[in-house]
Amino acid sequence: MLGNLPHFPPQYVEIKRVNIGISDPTPEQADELELGKNICALSQE
């Protein structure tokens, strides 16, 4: 059952920490976390 789960992005752990208030990212880190799964949309082909 667990073998069929999609890849869990490691950034999600930090996003959860920020959302519950136990982490306070710098503005640069927040921008990077904000990109999330859409980072592929920023790639250049």
Phi, psi and omega in degrees: 000314181291336180293342181265001180287145177290164178301133180264108180299131181299336179296336182299327179296314181291322178300318178296320179298319178295315183297329180265001172087016179258003176221143181230091184288155173291165178303323179294317178295320179298319177299318180295318178294326181295331179297322177049223183287349181280003182301331179294333180291343181267355182289153179257132180254000000 
